[in-house]
């Protein structure tokens, strides 16, 4: 990454996809249960439901607890779309400390006996300083291609293990 790219801060949008050897239904069981995110995410290590929510549904909120290097933070998120077994989307809730609101989506498409898993994110219009600071504090966010693709591959592995009754907790 060049110095110019680093000065731009965190990319405002990204898309990655992988093919996994598991059915859409098996993958859906992993991604639709956001409390399982810690099993596959390189960054989110715990998720808790908020306001009495117990499952993904539009409007349901949860808190994601994240870490990257020494930095730890949490974000409140809200499910904004749920189309079983094909799509789940959530957005981070903007706060004075975190003025961005990012929409994350995971879409599933059957391909033969496997599944194409597509993850996207799009950040709203945060202040320019915020993206730059996040890039400095969390340099891993400047180029997440490999980490996000690895996350999706882990989803596939977990879904395949679940299908065979193998325990997958990390």
TIRO-2110 file (N, C-alpha, C; in Angstrom, 1 decimal):
// TIRO-2110
0.9, -1.2, 0.0, N, 1, A
0.0, 0.0, 0.0, CA, 1, A
0.9, 1.2, 0.0, C, 1, A
0.6, 2.2, -0.8, N, 2, A
1.4, 3.4, -0.9, CA, 2, A
1.1, 4.3, 0.2, C, 2, A
1.9, 5.3, 0.4, N, 3, A
1.6, 6.3, 1.4, CA, 3, A
0.4, 7.1, 1.1, C, 3, A
0.2, 7.3, -0.2, N, 4, A
-1.0, 8.1, -0.6, CA, 4, A
-2.3, 7.3, -0.2, C, 4, A
-2.3, 6.0, -0.5, N, 5, A
-3.5, 5.2, -0.1, CA, 5, A
-3.7, 5.2, 1.4, C, 5, A
-2.6, 5.1, 2.2, N, 6, A
-2.7, 5.1, 3.6, CA, 6, A
-3.3, 6.4, 4.1, C, 6, A
-2.9, 7.5, 3.5, N, 7, A
-3.4, 8.9, 3.9, CA, 7, A
-4.9, 9.0, 3.6, C, 7, A
-5.5, 8.2, 2.7, N, 8, A
-6.9, 8.3, 2.4, CA, 8, A
-7.8, 7.7, 3.5, C, 8, A
-7.2, 6.9, 4.4, N, 9, A
-8.0, 6.3, 5.4, CA, 9, A
-8.6, 4.9, 5.0, C, 9, A
-9.6, 4.5, 5.7, N, 10, A
-10.2, 3.2, 5.5, CA, 10, A
-11.1, 3.3, 4.3, C, 10, A
-11.0, 2.3, 3.4, N, 11, A
-11.9, 2.3, 2.2, CA, 11, A
-13.4, 2.4, 2.6, C, 11, A
-14.2, 3.2, 1.9, N, 12, A
-15.6, 3.4, 2.3, CA, 12, A
-16.5, 2.3, 1.9, C, 12, A
-16.0, 1.4, 1.0, N, 13, A
-16.8, 0.3, 0.6, CA, 13, A
-15.9, -0.9, 0.2, C, 13, A
-16.4, -2.1, 0.3, N, 14, A
-15.7, -3.2, -0.1, CA, 14, A
-16.6, -4.4, -0.4, C, 14, A
-16.1, -5.3, -1.3, N, 15, A
-16.9, -6.5, -1.6, CA, 15, A
-15.9, -7.7, -1.8, C, 15, A
-16.2, -8.8, -1.1, N, 16, A
-15.4, -10.0, -1.3, CA, 16, A
-16.3, -11.2, -1.4, C, 16, A
-15.9, -12.2, -2.1, N, 17, A
-16.7, -13.4, -2.2, CA, 17, A
-15.8, -14.6, -2.3, C, 17, A
-16.3, -15.7, -1.8, N, 18, A
-15.6, -17.0, -1.8, CA, 18, A
-16.7, -18.1, -2.1, C, 18, A
-16.2, -19.2, -2.6, N, 19, A
-17.0, -20.4, -2.8, CA, 19, A
-16.7, -21.3, -1.6, C, 19, A
-17.8, -21.9, -1.0, N, 20, A
-17.6, -22.8, 0.1, CA, 20, A
-18.3, -24.1, -0.2, C, 20, A
-17.8, -25.2, 0.4, N, 21, A
-18.3, -26.5, 0.1, CA, 21, A
-19.3, -26.8, 1.2, C, 21, A
-20.4, -26.1, 1.2, N, 22, A
-21.5, -26.3, 2.2, CA, 22, A
-22.8, -25.8, 1.6, C, 22, A
-23.9, -26.3, 1.9, N, 23, A
-25.2, -25.9, 1.3, CA, 23, A
-25.5, -24.5, 1.8, C, 23, A
-26.4, -23.8, 1.1, N, 24, A
-26.9, -22.5, 1.5, CA, 24, A
-27.5, -22.6, 2.9, C, 24, A
-28.3, -23.6, 3.1, N, 25, A
-29.0, -23.7, 4.4, CA, 25, A
-28.0, -23.9, 5.6, C, 25, A
-26.9, -24.7, 5.4, N, 26, A
-25.9, -24.8, 6.4, CA, 26, A
-25.2, -23.5, 6.7, C, 26, A
-24.8, -22.8, 5.6, N, 27, A
-24.1, -21.5, 5.8, CA, 27, A
-25.1, -20.5, 6.4, C, 27, A
-26.3, -20.5, 6.1, N, 28, A
-27.3, -19.6, 6.6, CA, 28, A
-27.4, -19.8, 8.2, C, 28, A
-27.4, -21.0, 8.6, N, 29, A
-27.5, -21.3, 10.1, CA, 29, A
-26.3, -20.6, 10.8, C, 29, A
-25.2, -20.5, 10.2, N, 30, A
-24.0, -19.9, 10.8, CA, 30, A
-24.1, -18.4, 10.8, C, 30, A
-24.4, -17.8, 9.6, N, 31, A
-24.4, -16.3, 9.5, CA, 31, A
-25.7, -15.7, 10.1, C, 31, A
-26.8, -16.3, 10.1, N, 32, A
-28.0, -15.7, 10.6, CA, 32, A
-28.0, -15.7, 12.2, C, 32, A
-27.2, -16.5, 12.8, N, 33, A
-27.0, -16.4, 14.2, CA, 33, A
-25.8, -15.6, 14.6, C, 33, A
-26.1, -14.3, 14.7, N, 34, A
-24.9, -13.3, 14.9, CA, 34, A
-24.1, -13.6, 16.1, C, 34, A
-24.7, -14.3, 17.1, N, 35, A
-23.9, -14.7, 18.3, CA, 35, A
-22.8, -15.7, 17.9, C, 35, A
-22.8, -16.3, 16.8, N, 36, A
-21.8, -17.2, 16.3, CA, 36, A
-20.6, -16.5, 15.6, C, 36, A
-20.7, -15.1, 15.4, N, 37, A
-19.7, -14.4, 14.7, CA, 37, A
-18.3, -14.6, 15.2, C, 37, A
-18.2, -14.8, 16.5, N, 38, A
-16.8, -15.0, 17.0, CA, 38, A
-16.2, -16.3, 16.5, C, 38, A
-17.0, -17.2, 16.0, N, 39, A
-16.4, -18.5, 15.5, CA, 39, A
-15.7, -18.2, 14.2, C, 39, A
-16.1, -17.2, 13.5, N, 40, A
-15.5, -17.0, 12.1, CA, 40, A
-14.8, -15.7, 11.9, C, 40, A
-15.1, -14.7, 12.7, N, 41, A
-14.5, -13.4, 12.4, CA, 41, A
-13.1, -13.2, 13.0, C, 41, A
-12.3, -12.5, 12.2, N, 42, A
-10.9, -12.2, 12.6, CA, 42, A
-10.9, -11.1, 13.7, C, 42, A
-12.0, -10.4, 13.8, N, 43, A
-12.0, -9.2, 14.6, CA, 43, A
-13.1, -9.2, 15.7, C, 43, A
-14.3, -9.7, 15.4, N, 44, A
-15.4, -9.7, 16.4, CA, 44, A
-15.2, -10.9, 17.3, C, 44, A
-15.1, -10.7, 18.6, N, 45, A
-14.8, -11.8, 19.5, CA, 45, A
-16.0, -12.2, 20.4, C, 45, A
-17.1, -11.3, 20.3, N, 46, A
-18.3, -11.7, 21.1, CA, 46, A
-19.4, -10.8, 20.6, C, 46, A
-20.6, -11.4, 20.6, N, 47, A
-21.8, -10.6, 20.2, CA, 47, A
-22.9, -10.9, 21.2, C, 47, A
-23.6, -9.9, 21.7, N, 48, A
-24.7, -10.0, 22.6, CA, 48, A
-25.9, -9.3, 22.1, C, 48, A
-27.1, -10.0, 22.2, N, 49, A
-28.3, -9.4, 21.8, CA, 49, A
-28.7, -8.2, 22.8, C, 49, A
-29.4, -7.2, 22.3, N, 50, A
-29.8, -6.1, 23.1, CA, 50, A
-31.4, -6.0, 23.1, C, 50, A
-31.9, -5.3, 24.1, N, 51, A
-33.3, -5.0, 24.2, CA, 51, A
-34.2, -6.2, 24.1, C, 51, A
-33.8, -7.4, 24.6, N, 52, A
-34.6, -8.6, 24.6, CA, 52, A
-34.6, -9.4, 23.3, C, 52, A
-33.8, -8.9, 22.3, N, 53, A
-33.8, -9.7, 21.1, CA, 53, A
-33.1, -11.0, 21.3, C, 53, A
-33.5, -12.0, 20.6, N, 54, A
-32.9, -13.4, 20.8, CA, 54, A
-32.5, -14.0, 19.4, C, 54, A
-32.9, -13.3, 18.3, N, 55, A
-32.7, -13.8, 17.0, CA, 55, A
-32.7, -12.7, 16.0, C, 55, A
-32.0, -12.9, 14.9, N, 56, A
-32.0, -11.9, 13.8, CA, 56, A
-33.4, -11.6, 13.2, C, 56, A
-33.7, -10.4, 13.2, N, 57, A
-35.0, -9.9, 12.6, CA, 57, A
-34.8, -8.4, 12.3, C, 57, A
-35.4, -7.9, 11.3, N, 58, A
-35.3, -6.4, 11.1, CA, 58, A
-35.6, -5.6, 12.3, C, 58, A
-34.7, -4.7, 12.7, N, 59, A
-34.9, -3.9, 13.9, CA, 59, A
-34.2, -4.4, 15.1, C, 59, A
-33.9, -5.7, 15.1, N, 60, A
-33.2, -6.3, 16.3, CA, 60, A
-31.8, -5.7, 16.4, C, 60, A
-31.4, -5.5, 17.7, N, 61, A
-30.1, -4.9, 17.9, CA, 61, A
-29.2, -5.8, 18.7, C, 61, A
-27.9, -5.7, 18.4, N, 62, A
-26.9, -6.5, 19.1, CA, 62, A
-25.7, -5.6, 19.3, C, 62, A
-24.8, -6.0, 20.2, N, 63, A
-23.5, -5.3, 20.4, CA, 63, A
-22.4, -6.3, 20.0, C, 63, A
-21.6, -5.8, 19.1, N, 64, A
-20.4, -6.6, 18.7, CA, 64, A
-19.2, -6.1, 19.4, C, 64, A
-18.5, -7.0, 20.0, N, 65, A
-17.2, -6.6, 20.8, CA, 65, A
-16.1, -7.0, 19.9, C, 65, A
-15.2, -6.1, 19.6, N, 66, A
-14.2, -6.3, 18.6, CA, 66, A
-12.8, -6.0, 19.1, C, 66, A
-11.8, -6.6, 18.4, N, 67, A
-10.4, -6.3, 18.8, CA, 67, A
-9.5, -6.4, 17.5, C, 67, A
-8.5, -5.6, 17.5, N, 68, A
-7.5, -5.6, 16.5, CA, 68, A
-6.2, -5.2, 17.1, C, 68, A
-5.3, -6.1, 17.2, N, 69, A
-4.1, -5.8, 17.9, CA, 69, A
-4.4, -5.5, 19.4, C, 69, A
-3.9, -4.4, 19.9, N, 70, A
-4.2, -4.0, 21.3, CA, 70, A
-5.5, -3.3, 21.5, C, 70, A
-6.1, -2.8, 20.4, N, 71, A
-7.3, -2.0, 20.4, CA, 71, A
-8.5, -2.8, 20.6, C, 71, A
-9.4, -2.4, 21.5, N, 72, A
-10.7, -3.1, 21.8, CA, 72, A
-11.8, -2.0, 21.7, C, 72, A
-12.9, -2.4, 21.1, N, 73, A
-14.1, -1.5, 21.0, CA, 73, A
-15.3, -2.3, 20.8, C, 73, A
-16.4, -1.7, 21.1, N, 74, A
-17.7, -2.4, 20.8, CA, 74, A
-18.6, -1.4, 20.0, C, 74, A
-19.5, -2.0, 19.2, N, 75, A
-20.5, -1.2, 18.4, CA, 75, A
-21.8, -1.8, 18.6, C, 75, A
-22.8, -0.9, 18.7, N, 76, A
-24.2, -1.4, 18.6, CA, 76, A
-24.6, -1.5, 17.2, C, 76, A
-25.2, -2.6, 16.8, N, 77, A
-25.6, -2.8, 15.4, CA, 77, A
-27.1, -3.1, 15.4, C, 77, A
-27.7, -2.9, 14.2, N, 78, A
-29.1, -3.2, 14.0, CA, 78, A
-29.3, -3.9, 12.7, C, 78, A
-30.1, -5.0, 12.8, N, 79, A
-30.4, -5.8, 11.6, CA, 79, A
-31.3, -4.9, 10.7, C, 79, A
-30.9, -4.7, 9.4, N, 80, A
-31.7, -3.9, 8.5, CA, 80, A
-32.4, -4.7, 7.4, C, 80, A
-31.9, -5.9, 7.2, N, 81, A
-32.5, -6.8, 6.2, CA, 81, A
-32.3, -8.2, 6.5, C, 81, A
-33.3, -9.0, 6.3, N, 82, A
-33.2, -10.5, 6.5, CA, 82, A
-34.1, -11.2, 5.6, C, 82, A
-33.5, -11.9, 4.6, N, 83, A
-34.2, -12.7, 3.6, CA, 83, A
-33.7, -14.1, 3.7, C, 83, A
-34.2, -14.9, 4.6, N, 84, A
-33.7, -16.3, 4.8, CA, 84, A
-34.0, -17.1, 3.5, C, 84, A
-33.1, -17.9, 3.1, N, 85, A
-31.7, -18.1, 3.6, CA, 85, A
-30.7, -17.4, 2.7, C, 85, A
-31.0, -16.2, 2.2, N, 86, A
-30.1, -15.6, 1.2, CA, 86, A
-29.4, -14.4, 1.6, C, 86, A
-29.9, -13.6, 2.6, N, 87, A
-29.3, -12.3, 2.9, CA, 87, A
-29.5, -11.9, 4.3, C, 87, A
-28.4, -11.4, 4.9, N, 88, A
-28.5, -10.7, 6.2, CA, 88, A
-27.7, -9.4, 6.1, C, 88, A
-28.3, -8.3, 6.6, N, 89, A
-27.6, -7.0, 6.6, CA, 89, A
-27.8, -6.4, 7.9, C, 89, A
-26.8, -5.7, 8.4, N, 90, A
-26.9, -4.9, 9.6, CA, 90, A
-26.1, -3.7, 9.4, C, 90, A
-26.4, -2.7, 10.3, N, 91, A
-25.6, -1.4, 10.2, CA, 91, A
-25.1, -1.1, 11.6, C, 91, A
-24.0, -0.5, 11.7, N, 92, A
-23.5, 0.0, 12.9, CA, 92, A
-24.2, 1.3, 13.2, C, 92, A
-24.5, 1.6, 14.5, N, 93, A
-25.2, 2.8, 14.9, CA, 93, A
-24.2, 3.9, 15.2, C, 93, A
-24.4, 5.0, 14.6, N, 94, A
-23.4, 6.1, 14.8, CA, 94, A
-23.6, 6.7, 16.2, C, 94, A
-22.5, 7.1, 16.8, N, 95, A
-22.4, 7.7, 18.1, CA, 95, A
-21.4, 8.9, 18.0, C, 95, A
-21.4, 9.7, 19.0, N, 96, A
-20.4, 10.8, 19.0, CA, 96, A
-18.9, 10.3, 18.9, C, 96, A
-18.6, 9.1, 19.5, N, 97, A
-17.3, 8.6, 19.4, CA, 97, A
-17.0, 7.9, 18.1, C, 97, A
-18.1, 7.2, 17.6, N, 98, A
-18.0, 6.5, 16.3, CA, 98, A
-19.0, 7.1, 15.3, C, 98, A
-18.7, 8.2, 14.7, N, 99, A
-19.7, 8.9, 13.9, CA, 99, A
-20.1, 8.2, 12.5, C, 99, A
-19.5, 7.1, 12.2, N, 100, A
-19.8, 6.4, 11.0, CA, 100, A
-21.0, 5.5, 11.2, C, 100, A
-21.6, 5.1, 10.2, N, 101, A
-22.6, 4.1, 10.2, CA, 101, A
-22.3, 3.2, 8.9, C, 101, A
-21.9, 2.0, 9.2, N, 102, A
-21.5, 1.1, 8.1, CA, 102, A
-22.6, 0.0, 8.0, C, 102, A
-23.0, -0.2, 6.7, N, 103, A
-23.9, -1.3, 6.5, CA, 103, A
-23.1, -2.5, 6.0, C, 103, A
-23.2, -3.6, 6.7, N, 104, A
-22.5, -4.9, 6.3, CA, 104, A
-23.6, -5.9, 5.8, C, 104, A
-23.3, -6.6, 4.8, N, 105, A
-24.2, -7.6, 4.3, CA, 105, A
-23.5, -8.9, 4.0, C, 105, A
-24.2, -10.0, 4.2, N, 106, A
-23.7, -11.3, 3.7, CA, 106, A
-24.8, -11.9, 2.9, C, 106, A
-24.5, -12.2, 1.6, N, 107, A
-25.4, -12.8, 0.7, CA, 107, A
-25.0, -14.2, 0.3, C, 107, A
-25.9, -15.1, 0.2, N, 108, A
-25.6, -16.5, -0.1, CA, 108, A
-26.3, -16.8, -1.4, C, 108, A
-25.6, -17.6, -2.3, N, 109, A
-26.1, -18.0, -3.6, CA, 109, A
-25.7, -19.5, -3.8, C, 109, A
-26.7, -20.4, -4.0, N, 110, A
-26.3, -21.8, -4.3, CA, 110, A
-25.6, -21.9, -5.6, C, 110, A
-24.5, -22.7, -5.6, N, 111, A
-23.8, -23.0, -6.8, CA, 111, A
-23.5, -24.5, -6.8, C, 111, A
-24.2, -25.3, -7.5, N, 112, A
-24.0, -26.7, -7.4, CA, 112, A
-24.4, -27.2, -6.0, C, 112, A
-23.4, -27.9, -5.4, N, 113, A
-23.7, -28.4, -4.0, CA, 113, A
-23.1, -27.4, -3.0, C, 113, A
-22.5, -26.4, -3.5, N, 114, A
-21.8, -25.4, -2.6, CA, 114, A
-22.6, -24.1, -2.6, C, 114, A
-21.9, -23.1, -2.0, N, 115, A
-22.5, -21.8, -1.8, CA, 115, A
-21.5, -20.7, -2.1, C, 115, A
-21.9, -19.7, -2.9, N, 116, A
-21.1, -18.5, -3.1, CA, 116, A
-21.5, -17.6, -1.9, C, 116, A
-20.5, -17.2, -1.1, N, 117, A
-20.7, -16.3, 0.0, CA, 117, A
-20.1, -14.9, -0.4, C, 117, A
-21.0, -13.9, -0.4, N, 118, A
-20.5, -12.5, -0.7, CA, 118, A
-20.7, -11.6, 0.5, C, 118, A
-19.7, -10.9, 0.9, N, 119, A
-19.7, -10.0, 2.0, CA, 119, A
-19.4, -8.6, 1.4, C, 119, A
-20.2, -7.6, 1.8, N, 120, A
-20.0, -6.2, 1.4, CA, 120, A
-20.1, -5.4, 2.6, C, 120, A
-19.4, -4.2, 2.6, N, 121, A
-19.7, -3.2, 3.5, CA, 121, A
-19.7, -1.8, 2.8, C, 121, A
-20.4, -0.9, 3.3, N, 122, A
-20.5, 0.4, 2.8, CA, 122, A
-20.6, 1.4, 3.9, C, 122, A
-19.7, 2.3, 4.1, N, 123, A
-19.7, 3.2, 5.2, CA, 123, A
-20.4, 4.5, 4.7, C, 123, A
-21.3, 5.0, 5.6, N, 124, A
-22.0, 6.2, 5.2, CA, 124, A
-21.0, 7.3, 5.0, C, 124, A
-21.3, 8.5, 5.3, N, 125, A
-20.4, 9.6, 5.0, CA, 125, A
-19.8, 10.1, 6.3, C, 125, A
-18.8, 9.4, 6.9, N, 126, A
-18.2, 9.8, 8.1, CA, 126, A
-17.3, 11.1, 7.9, C, 126, A
-17.1, 11.8, 8.9, N, 127, A
-16.1, 12.9, 8.8, CA, 127, A
-14.8, 12.4, 8.2, C, 127, A
-14.2, 13.1, 7.4, N, 128, A
-12.9, 12.7, 6.8, CA, 128, A
-11.9, 12.3, 7.9, C, 128, A
-11.8, 13.1, 9.0, N, 129, A
-10.9, 12.8, 10.0, CA, 129, A
-11.1, 11.4, 10.6, C, 129, A
-12.4, 11.0, 10.7, N, 130, A
-12.7, 9.7, 11.3, CA, 130, A
-12.0, 8.6, 10.6, C, 130, A
-12.2, 8.5, 9.3, N, 131, A
-11.6, 7.5, 8.5, CA, 131, A
-10.1, 7.5, 8.6, C, 131, A
-9.5, 8.6, 8.6, N, 132, A
-8.1, 8.8, 8.7, CA, 132, A
-7.6, 8.2, 10.0, C, 132, A
-8.3, 8.6, 11.1, N, 133, A
-7.9, 8.2, 12.5, CA, 133, A
-8.0, 6.7, 12.6, C, 133, A
-9.2, 6.1, 12.1, N, 134, A
-9.3, 4.7, 12.2, CA, 134, A
-8.2, 4.0, 11.4, C, 134, A
-7.8, 4.5, 10.3, N, 135, A
-6.7, 3.9, 9.5, CA, 135, A
-5.4, 3.9, 10.3, C, 135, A
-5.2, 5.0, 11.1, N, 136, A
-4.0, 5.1, 11.9, CA, 136, A
-4.1, 4.1, 13.2, C, 136, A
-5.2, 4.1, 13.8, N, 137, A
-5.4, 3.3, 15.0, CA, 137, A
-5.5, 1.8, 14.7, C, 137, A
-6.2, 1.5, 13.6, N, 138, A
-6.4, 0.1, 13.2, CA, 138, A
-5.9, -0.1, 11.8, C, 138, A
-4.6, -0.2, 11.6, N, 139, A
-4.0, -0.3, 10.3, CA, 139, A
-4.5, -1.5, 9.5, C, 139, A
-5.0, -2.5, 10.2, N, 140, A
-5.5, -3.7, 9.5, CA, 140, A
-6.7, -3.3, 8.6, C, 140, A
-7.4, -2.2, 9.0, N, 141, A
-8.6, -1.8, 8.2, CA, 141, A
-8.3, -1.1, 6.9, C, 141, A
-7.0, -0.7, 6.7, N, 142, A
-6.6, -0.1, 5.4, CA, 142, A
-6.7, -1.1, 4.3, C, 142, A
-6.4, -2.4, 4.5, N, 143, A
-6.5, -3.4, 3.5, CA, 143, A
-7.0, -4.7, 4.2, C, 143, A
-8.3, -4.9, 4.1, N, 144, A
-8.9, -6.1, 4.7, CA, 144, A
-9.2, -7.2, 3.8, C, 144, A
-8.8, -7.1, 2.6, N, 145, A
-9.1, -8.2, 1.6, CA, 145, A
-8.9, -9.6, 2.1, C, 145, A
-7.7, -9.8, 2.5, N, 146, A
-7.3, -11.2, 2.9, CA, 146, A
-8.1, -11.6, 4.2, C, 146, A
-8.2, -10.7, 5.1, N, 147, A
-8.8, -11.1, 6.4, CA, 147, A
-10.3, -11.4, 6.2, C, 147, A
-11.0, -10.5, 5.4, N, 148, A
-12.4, -10.8, 5.1, CA, 148, A
-12.7, -12.0, 4.3, C, 148, A
-11.8, -12.3, 3.3, N, 149, A
-12.0, -13.5, 2.6, CA, 149, A
-11.7, -14.7, 3.5, C, 149, A
-10.7, -14.6, 4.4, N, 150, A
-10.5, -15.7, 5.3, CA, 150, A
-11.7, -16.0, 6.2, C, 150, A
-12.3, -14.9, 6.7, N, 151, A
-13.6, -15.0, 7.5, CA, 151, A
-14.6, -15.8, 6.7, C, 151, A
-14.8, -15.5, 5.5, N, 152, A
-15.8, -16.2, 4.7, CA, 152, A
-15.5, -17.7, 4.5, C, 152, A
-14.2, -18.0, 4.3, N, 153, A
-13.8, -19.4, 4.2, CA, 153, A
-14.1, -20.1, 5.5, C, 153, A
-13.8, -19.4, 6.7, N, 154, A
-14.1, -20.0, 8.0, CA, 154, A
-15.6, -20.3, 8.1, C, 154, A
-16.5, -19.4, 7.6, N, 155, A
-17.9, -19.7, 7.7, CA, 155, A
-18.2, -21.0, 6.9, C, 155, A
-17.6, -21.2, 5.8, N, 156, A
-17.8, -22.4, 5.0, CA, 156, A
-17.4, -23.6, 5.8, C, 156, A
-16.2, -23.5, 6.4, N, 157, A
-15.7, -24.7, 7.2, CA, 157, A
-16.6, -25.0, 8.3, C, 157, A
-17.0, -24.0, 9.0, N, 158, A
-17.9, -24.2, 10.2, CA, 158, A
-19.2, -24.8, 9.7, C, 158, A
-19.8, -24.3, 8.6, N, 159, A
-21.0, -24.9, 8.1, CA, 159, A
-20.9, -26.3, 7.7, C, 159, A
-19.7, -26.7, 7.1, N, 160, A
-19.5, -28.0, 6.7, CA, 160, A
-19.3, -28.9, 7.9, C, 160, A
-18.6, -28.4, 8.9, N, 161, A
-18.4, -29.2, 10.2, CA, 161, A
-19.8, -29.4, 10.9, C, 161, A
-20.6, -28.3, 10.9, N, 162, A
-21.9, -28.4, 11.6, CA, 162, A
-22.7, -29.5, 10.9, C, 162, A
-22.6, -29.6, 9.6, N, 163, A
-23.3, -30.6, 8.8, CA, 163, A
-22.9, -32.0, 9.2, C, 163, A
-21.6, -32.1, 9.6, N, 164, A
-21.1, -33.5, 10.0, CA, 164, A
-21.1, -33.7, 11.5, C, 164, A
-21.7, -32.7, 12.3, N, 165, A
-21.8, -32.8, 13.7, CA, 165, A
-20.5, -32.5, 14.5, C, 165, A
-19.5, -31.8, 13.8, N, 166, A
-18.3, -31.5, 14.5, CA, 166, A
-18.4, -30.2, 15.2, C, 166, A
-17.8, -30.2, 16.4, N, 167, A
-17.8, -28.9, 17.2, CA, 167, A
-16.8, -28.0, 16.6, C, 167, A
-17.2, -26.7, 16.5, N, 168, A
-16.3, -25.7, 15.8, CA, 168, A
-15.9, -24.5, 16.6, C, 168, A
-16.2, -24.4, 17.8, N, 169, A
-15.9, -23.2, 18.6, CA, 169, A
-14.4, -22.9, 18.6, C, 169, A
-14.0, -21.6, 18.4, N, 170, A
-12.6, -21.2, 18.3, CA, 170, A
-12.2, -20.8, 19.7, C, 170, A
END
